[in-house]
Amino acid sequence: MSRTLAEIAALVGGTVEGDPERRVEAVAPLASAGPGDLSFLANPRYARAARSSAAGAILAAPGEDLPGRDVIRVDDPYLALAKALPLFTPPPPPPAGIHAAAERGRDVLIGDDPDIGPGVILGDGVRVGHRVRLYAHVVLGAGVELGDDVTLHPHVTAYSGVRLGNRVLVHAGTILGADGFGFARGPGGLVKVPQIGGVIIEDDVEIGANVTVDRGTLGDTVISHGVKIDNLVMVGHNVQVGAGSMLVSQVGISGSTSLGRGVIMGGQSGAVGHVTIGDGARVAAKTAVTKDVPPGMTVAGVPAVDIRRWRRGVAALNRLPGHLKRLAAASRRHGEFKDD
C-alpha cells in the first residue's frame, strides 16, 4: 500500500522538503532503495550513501545536506522509522482459534480471539488473556498466567510460577522459569537449593530468541515494564531488571543482582551476583561488573571502571611498546643490558 510523504510526515511528526504528494510503497536501506521506496539516514557516516541513493524519499535530521531530494525532516530518524514501518507491514492474519492438536489440562481459562497452534500444551490451571497468539509447541506449565495481546513464538517454555503481563512478545526457544543455579556445599558434595520462587514479566516486555530467565530461589525474578532483551541473554535467579532497560545479546546477569530503570548492558557484558547497577547506567560490551555501579555512570573493562579511566588505560597500554623500545635503546647506549 502506497503512502504520500505528507501522510508519513504527519504520522512521524516531521516536515516535508520537496513534493508532499510523492508516494512511496515500501521502506528499504539506502543502498538498495529505489524511486518507490522510503529510506532513512540515522548515522552521519552514511551521509554519502544517502546523497547517492536512488530512494524516492529519505527520513533525515535537520542539517543533513541532501540537495535535490525529497526529504522528511525529523528530530530522530530512527524513531521515525519505527513509527513509519507499520504503514508498510502486512497486518497479522486473523486469529485461527485453537488447533485440534493443542492440549489443555484441567481448569484452563482462555480469553477471546485466541490463536493457539499445533502441539501447544497448556498445563492445569493456566490462564490466557484475550487475543493471545501461541505458536507451535509452546509449553505453559501449571498455573502460568498470560495477560492480553501476548505473543509466544514456537518452542517457548514457561514453567509453573511464571506470570506475563499485557503485550509481551517472546521469541522462539526462550525458557522462562527454569531453576536458578543454587547449590550449597555439604560434606558429601553439592546439595541443590530448591528454587521455589517464580518469574514476573511485566507489560510491554520483548524477549529475544533462546533467552533464559531463571525462577527465584525465594521470591520472584522480575523483568519490569518495557524492558527489551536481545537473543541469547541469561538472567539469573532473583534478578530485578528495572523498567525500560535494554540487555543486548549474550549478556549474563548472576543471581540477586538489581538493575535500575533505563540501564543498558552491551553485548557479552556481565554482572556478578548481589550487585546494584543504578538508574540510567551504561555497561559497555564485554565488560565485567564486579561491584555496584552508580546511577548514570558508563563503565567498561574487566573489571568494570568508569569508561574515561578505561580509555586512558587502553591508550597508555597502546603506547607501552614504544616506551619499551625507547627504554631498551637508552639502556643499550649506556651499556646496561643487551637485547636477547
Solvent accessible surface area in square Angstrom, and as a share of the most:
residue,aa,sasa,rsa
1,M,167,0.75
2,S,29,0.19
3,R,55,0.20
4,T,10,0.06
5,L,0,0.00
6,A,39,0.30
7,E,78,0.35
8,I,0,0.00
9,A,6,0.05
10,A,85,0.66
11,L,84,0.42
12,V,13,0.07
13,G,69,0.66
14,G,15,0.15
15,T,92,0.54
16,V,39,0.23
17,E,82,0.37
18,G,54,0.52
19,D,69,0.36
20,P,58,0.36
21,E,115,0.52
22,R,81,0.29
23,R,129,0.47
24,V,0,0.00
25,E,114,0.51
26,A,40,0.31
27,V,36,0.21
28,A,18,0.14
29,P,87,0.55
30,L,20,0.10
31,A,105,0.81
32,S,82,0.53
33,A,6,0.05
34,G,18,0.17
35,P,95,0.60
36,G,31,0.29
37,D,27,0.14
38,L,0,0.00
39,S,0,0.00
40,F,53,0.22
41,L,4,0.02
42,A,50,0.38
43,N,57,0.29
44,P,97,0.61
45,R,189,0.69
46,Y,114,0.43
47,A,15,0.12
48,R,195,0.71
49,A,39,0.30
50,A,0,0.00
51,R,112,0.41
52,S,92,0.59
53,S,12,0.08
54,A,62,0.48
55,A,5,0.04
56,G,4,0.04
57,A,0,0.00
58,I,0,0.00
59,L,0,0.00
60,A,0,0.00
61,A,26,0.20
62,P,87,0.55
63,G,80,0.77
64,E,35,0.16
65,D,93,0.48
66,L,10,0.05
67,P,94,0.59
68,G,93,0.90
69,R,47,0.17
70,D,21,0.11
71,V,1,0.00
72,I,0,0.00
73,R,35,0.13
74,V,8,0.04
75,D,136,0.70
76,D,68,0.35
77,P,12,0.08
78,Y,147,0.56
79,L,95,0.47
80,A,3,0.02
81,L,16,0.08
82,A,62,0.48
83,K,91,0.39
84,A,0,0.00
85,L,73,0.36
86,P,89,0.56
87,L,39,0.20
88,F,39,0.16
89,T,81,0.47
90,P,110,0.69
91,P,115,0.72
92,P,95,0.59
93,P,92,0.58
94,P,110,0.69
95,P,65,0.41
96,A,86,0.67
97,G,25,0.24
98,I,65,0.33
99,H,86,0.38
100,A,107,0.83
101,A,53,0.41
102,A,19,0.15
103,E,106,0.48
104,R,141,0.51
105,G,32,0.31
106,R,174,0.64
107,D,112,0.58
108,V,26,0.15
109,L,105,0.52
110,I,42,0.21
111,G,17,0.16
112,D,91,0.47
113,D,81,0.42
114,P,22,0.14
115,D,24,0.13
116,I,2,0.01
117,G,11,0.11
118,P,56,0.35
119,G,20,0.19
120,V,0,0.00
121,I,74,0.38
122,L,1,0.01
123,G,17,0.16
124,D,51,0.26
125,G,21,0.20
126,V,0,0.00
127,R,94,0.34
128,V,8,0.05
129,G,14,0.13
130,H,73,0.32
131,R,115,0.42
132,V,0,0.00
133,R,36,0.13
134,L,2,0.01
135,Y,82,0.31
136,A,28,0.22
137,H,90,0.40
138,V,0,0.00
139,V,51,0.29
140,L,1,0.01
141,G,19,0.18
142,A,54,0.42
143,G,35,0.33
144,V,0,0.00
145,E,76,0.34
146,L,10,0.05
147,G,16,0.16
148,D,42,0.22
149,D,53,0.28
150,V,0,0.00
151,T,28,0.16
152,L,0,0.00
153,H,48,0.22
154,P,47,0.29
155,H,107,0.48
156,V,0,0.00
157,T,32,0.19
158,A,1,0.01
159,Y,95,0.36
160,S,52,0.33
161,G,36,0.35
162,V,1,0.00
163,R,105,0.38
164,L,8,0.04
165,G,17,0.16
166,N,48,0.24
167,R,118,0.43
168,V,1,0.00
169,L,50,0.25
170,V,0,0.00
171,H,57,0.25
172,A,42,0.32
173,G,23,0.22
174,T,0,0.00
175,I,49,0.25
176,L,0,0.00
177,G,0,0.00
178,A,23,0.18
179,D,66,0.34
180,G,3,0.03
181,F,170,0.71
182,G,12,0.11
183,F,91,0.38
184,A,51,0.40
185,R,196,0.72
186,G,22,0.21
187,P,157,0.98
188,G,85,0.82
189,G,29,0.28
190,L,109,0.54
191,V,86,0.50
192,K,97,0.41
193,V,52,0.30
194,P,91,0.57
195,Q,15,0.07
196,I,125,0.64
197,G,10,0.10
198,G,4,0.04
199,V,0,0.00
200,I,42,0.21
201,I,1,0.01
202,E,65,0.29
203,D,42,0.22
204,D,39,0.20
205,V,1,0.01
206,E,64,0.29
207,I,0,0.00
208,G,5,0.05
209,A,25,0.20
210,N,84,0.43
211,V,0,0.00
212,T,48,0.28
213,V,0,0.00
214,D,9,0.04
215,R,25,0.09
216,G,0,0.00
217,T,27,0.15
218,L,126,0.63
219,G,48,0.46
220,D,41,0.21
221,T,0,0.00
222,V,25,0.14
223,I,0,0.00
224,S,20,0.13
225,H,91,0.41
226,G,16,0.16
227,V,0,0.00
228,K,86,0.37
229,I,7,0.04
230,D,55,0.29
231,N,66,0.34
232,L,92,0.46
233,V,2,0.01
234,M,77,0.34
235,V,0,0.00
236,G,4,0.04
237,H,35,0.15
238,N,27,0.14
239,V,0,0.00
240,Q,67,0.30
241,V,1,0.01
242,G,11,0.10
243,A,16,0.13
244,G,41,0.40
245,S,0,0.00
246,M,91,0.41
247,L,2,0.01
248,V,53,0.31
249,S,31,0.20
250,Q,88,0.39
251,V,2,0.01
252,G,27,0.26
253,I,2,0.01
254,S,49,0.32
255,G,12,0.11
256,S,39,0.25
257,T,0,0.00
258,S,40,0.26
259,L,5,0.02
260,G,16,0.16
261,R,155,0.57
262,G,25,0.24
263,V,0,0.00
264,I,58,0.29
265,M,0,0.00
266,G,13,0.12
267,G,19,0.18
268,Q,85,0.38
269,S,2,0.01
270,G,20,0.19
271,A,7,0.05
272,V,65,0.37
273,G,23,0.22
274,H,148,0.66
275,V,12,0.07
276,T,67,0.39
277,I,0,0.00
278,G,8,0.08
279,D,74,0.38
280,G,27,0.26
281,A,0,0.00
282,R,94,0.34
283,V,4,0.02
284,A,31,0.24
285,A,64,0.49
286,K,136,0.58
287,T,2,0.01
288,A,31,0.24
289,V,1,0.01
290,T,65,0.38
291,K,136,0.58
292,D,92,0.48
293,V,7,0.04
294,P,66,0.41
295,P,99,0.62
296,G,54,0.52
297,M,60,0.27
298,T,46,0.27
299,V,4,0.03
300,A,2,0.01
301,G,12,0.11
302,V,116,0.67
303,P,79,0.50
304,A,9,0.07
305,V,32,0.19
306,D,31,0.16
307,I,27,0.14
308,R,157,0.57
309,R,149,0.54
310,W,102,0.36
311,R,140,0.51
312,R,157,0.57
313,G,41,0.39
314,V,55,0.32
315,A,41,0.31
316,A,48,0.37
317,L,117,0.58
318,N,109,0.56
319,R,134,0.49
320,L,80,0.40
321,P,75,0.47
322,G,25,0.24
323,H,89,0.40
324,L,99,0.49
325,K,150,0.63
326,R,145,0.53
327,L,112,0.56
328,A,20,0.15
329,A,29,0.23
330,A,31,0.24
331,S,8,0.05
332,R,109,0.40
333,R,176,0.64
334,H,136,0.61
335,G,65,0.63
336,E,124,0.56
337,F,92,0.38
338,K,179,0.76
339,D,87,0.45
340,D,195,1.01
